[in-house]
């Protein structure tokens, strides 16, 4: 079978989001230590939000994130918290990122997926993470 379901007292759910978001002006700044730290921060914040990162690919000019979330989180809430947190932390740790007016664009792409297409999305993101 596919991934396990989330069981709560009053609900059972499987809510997966595939997000894609970019740095401001699509600058290729997500490399080296910035890339490594971004991956750590995204995983840590996801855990704090009770989400599970299923797949993650950080490219120099965009991020693919496939994440399983509780049904209480709407997509805009998840991406807002992830982008806000990572922007604050990365700009505090890497002075060169402060040259941009903001780290992330305001826009993002999101899609939902269940068990049937999860493997397809994971394979796609794995193919994106070639370094």
C-alpha positions as CSV (number, residue, x, y, z in Angstrom):
1,X,0.0,0.0,0.0
2,X,1.0,3.7,0.0
3,X,1.9,6.0,2.8
4,X,0.3,5.6,6.2
5,X,-2.9,7.6,7.1
6,X,-3.0,10.2,9.9
7,X,-5.3,9.0,12.6
8,X,-6.7,11.5,15.1
9,X,-9.5,11.1,17.6
10,X,-12.1,12.4,15.1
11,X,-10.5,12.0,11.7
12,X,-8.4,10.0,9.4
13,X,-6.6,11.8,6.7
14,X,-4.0,11.8,3.9
15,X,-3.2,15.4,2.8
16,X,-0.2,15.8,0.6
17,X,0.9,19.1,-1.0
18,X,3.5,19.5,-3.8
19,X,4.9,23.1,-3.5
20,X,7.2,24.9,-5.9
21,X,8.6,28.3,-4.9
22,X,11.4,30.6,-6.1
23,X,13.8,33.2,-4.7
24,X,13.1,36.8,-5.6
25,X,13.9,37.5,-9.3
26,X,14.6,33.7,-9.7
27,X,18.2,34.3,-8.7
28,X,20.3,31.1,-8.5
29,X,21.3,31.6,-4.9
30,X,20.2,28.3,-3.4
31,X,23.6,26.6,-3.7
32,X,26.3,25.3,-1.4
33,X,25.9,26.1,2.3
34,X,22.7,28.0,1.6
35,X,21.1,25.0,0.0
36,X,22.2,22.7,2.8
37,X,20.9,25.0,5.5
38,X,17.6,25.6,3.7
39,X,17.0,21.8,3.6
40,X,17.7,21.6,7.3
41,X,15.4,24.5,8.1
42,X,12.5,23.2,5.9
43,X,12.7,19.8,7.6
44,X,12.8,21.3,11.1
45,X,9.9,23.7,10.5
46,X,7.8,21.0,8.9
47,X,8.3,18.8,12.0
48,X,7.3,21.7,14.2
49,X,4.1,22.1,12.1
50,X,3.5,18.3,12.5
51,X,4.1,17.8,8.8
52,X,6.3,15.2,7.2
53,X,8.6,16.0,4.3
54,X,8.1,13.2,1.8
55,X,10.5,14.6,-0.8
56,X,12.6,17.7,-1.2
57,X,14.7,19.1,-4.0
58,X,16.5,22.4,-3.7
59,X,17.6,23.7,-7.1
60,X,19.7,26.9,-7.5
61,X,16.7,28.9,-8.5
62,X,13.6,27.0,-7.1
63,X,12.5,24.5,-4.5
64,X,10.3,21.4,-4.9
65,X,8.7,20.3,-1.6
66,X,6.4,17.3,-1.3
67,X,4.9,17.3,2.2
68,X,2.2,15.5,4.2
69,X,0.3,17.8,6.5
70,X,-2.5,17.5,9.0
71,X,-5.9,18.5,7.6
72,X,-6.0,21.5,9.9
73,X,-3.3,23.3,7.7
74,X,-4.4,25.0,4.5
75,X,-1.8,25.1,1.8
76,X,-1.3,28.9,2.1
77,X,-0.7,28.6,5.8
78,X,2.0,25.9,5.3
79,X,3.9,27.8,2.6
80,X,3.6,31.1,4.4
81,X,5.1,29.6,7.5
82,X,7.9,27.8,5.7
83,X,8.9,30.7,3.5
84,X,8.7,33.2,6.3
85,X,10.8,31.1,8.7
86,X,13.4,30.1,6.2
87,X,13.7,33.7,4.9
88,X,14.3,35.1,8.4
89,X,16.8,32.5,9.3
90,X,18.8,32.4,6.1
91,X,19.0,36.2,5.8
92,X,20.3,36.3,9.4
93,X,22.9,33.6,8.7
94,X,24.0,34.6,5.2
95,X,24.7,38.3,4.7
96,X,24.8,38.0,0.9
97,X,21.1,37.2,0.9
98,X,20.3,40.6,2.4
99,X,21.1,42.2,-1.0
100,X,17.7,41.0,-2.3
101,X,14.7,43.0,-1.2
102,X,13.2,39.7,0.1
103,X,14.4,36.2,-0.2
104,X,11.2,34.6,-1.7
105,X,8.7,35.8,-4.3
106,X,5.2,36.1,-3.0
107,X,4.0,33.5,-5.4
108,X,4.1,29.7,-5.3
109,X,2.7,26.7,-7.1
110,X,0.8,24.0,-5.2
111,X,-0.9,20.8,-6.1
112,X,-2.5,18.1,-4.0
113,X,-1.8,14.4,-4.3
114,X,-3.1,11.1,-2.8
115,X,-1.6,7.6,-2.8
116,X,-2.1,7.1,-6.5
117,X,0.1,9.9,-7.8
118,X,2.5,10.3,-4.8
119,X,5.1,7.9,-6.3
120,X,5.0,9.8,-9.6
121,X,5.6,13.1,-7.8
122,X,8.4,11.6,-5.7
123,X,10.2,10.2,-8.8
124,X,9.9,13.6,-10.5
125,X,11.3,15.4,-7.5
126,X,14.1,12.9,-7.1
127,X,15.0,13.6,-10.7
128,X,15.1,17.3,-9.9
129,X,17.6,16.8,-7.1
130,X,20.6,15.8,-9.3
131,X,23.5,17.9,-8.1
